[in-house]
Amino acid sequence: SAAVPVVEQNAAAPTNDVLADPAEILASVTAPQIEPHIGFLKELGLDFGWGPTAFLEWSLEHVHILLGTPWWATLVITTLALRAVLFNTYIGSSDNSARLLTIQPHVTDIRNRLDQAKQARDMPAMLQTTQELRNLYAASGVKLWKNLLPFTGLFLGYGMFRLTRNMAYLPVPGLDVGGTLWFYDLTASDPYFLLPITTGLATFYLFKLGGETGGMASLSPLVQKSMQWGLPILSTAFMAFWPAAMQVGFASTSIISLIQTWLLKEPWFRNLLGIHPMPTQSPSASQHAVKGMTIPTTARTKQEEPEAPAQGLVASVGSKFQSFVDQNQSRPSNTRSKIQMAQARRYEEKRREEIRREKQEAEQERQRRRYGKKV
C-alpha cells in the first residue's frame, strides 16, 4: 500500500484567540496613548473653536503641561487664576453696591415721587425727580453698569462645565488617575458625595453673607431666604452624580467665592482696597443717616436731626453728600422756573404761528372778495 505522507506540525503554532485574555484583546485594539503636550486635547477631539470653552481649554492645558500638576490641581489652579483676573470687577461691583445701599432710602423716596408724578401725568415733576435721581447717583459715585461686570464669570462657568464634562466622558488619558484623596478617579462621581455637599454649603454661606458683591441686601427678605436655601439644595442635587472632574471645578469655584465674599465684607480689607464701606446701621437708623446726608424731603434743621458720626471714608462721602444737599436746596425752584420758561416759549411760538395763519387766511379772504367784485 502507498505510504501516507506525514505532515510535520510547526512547533510554534499560533495560540487560540478564543482562549486569550479579553484585556489583552481590548488593549490591542485601543488607540495609542498620546503624550500630553500643548494641543493634545484638540488632537483627542476636544475642539471647541473659539469662545469661553476654547479659552478655558487653552488655559487648562498650559497649566497642566507647564507646571506638571495632576489634573485635580490643574483644575483648582486654573479656577483660582481666572478668579484673580475677574477680581477687579468684583471690587468695583462691591463698591458700587455699598454706595447704592447707603443712599437706598432716598432713592426709594425719589422713585415713589416719580411714580406719583407718572400717575398724575405731571411732566415737570417727572423731569424734576428724574434729574434728582441722576444727580444723586452722580454725587454718590453710583454707576449701575459696574454691577453687571461680574456676570462675565457666568460664561467662564459654562465653559468650565462644558470642558470638564467632555474631558470626563472621553476620557482624557490620565484623568482616571488624576484625582487625590477619596476622589482618585476624576471620570467617576464622588463616592461619598463630599464634593457636591461642600459646594452646597459654600453657596449657602455665600448667600448668607449677602452675595459676592453684597447686592443681596437690596432684595426682599423672601427672595433672600429663597436664594439662600433653594440654590444650595438644587446645586447639591444636580452635582451629586457628575464626574469628579466637574465637581472639583465647581467646588473650588464656590470655596474661592466664599473666601472672596468674606474678605469684601471685612472693613479692614475694604479700607485696604480704598472702596466704600458697607452700611452697618439697621434699616431705620440707616434711613435716618442717609436722609441727613442727602436731599431732605421736609424742612428740617441740623439741630433737629444731627448727622451720624462718620469715620474714615464715610467722612469724605458724607461731606460729598452734604455738598450735594447744598447744591440741590435751590434746584427745585430753578428747575421748575426753567420748565415754565420752556413752556412759555413753546406757547409763544404756537401763538405766533396761529396769528400768522390768521393773517394769511384774512389776506386770502380779502383777495377773494376783491376779485369777486370785479367779476
Secondary structure by P-SEA (a helix, b strand, c coil): ccccbbbbcccccccccccccaaaaaaaaccccccccccccccccccccccaaaaaaaaaaaaaacccccaaaaaaaaaaaaaaaaaaaaaaaaaaaaaaaaaaaaaaaaaaaaaaaaaaccaaaaaaaaaaaaaaaaaaccccccccccaaaaaaaaaaaaaaaaaaaaccccccccccccccccccccccaaaaaaaaaaaaaaaaacccccccccccaaaaaaaaccaaaaaaaaaccccaaaaaaaaaaaaaaaaaaaaaacaaaaaaacccccccccaaaaaaaaaaaccccccccccccccccccaaaaaaaaaaaaaaaaacaaaaaaaaaaaaaaaaaaaaaaaaaaaaaaaaaaaaaaaaaaaaac
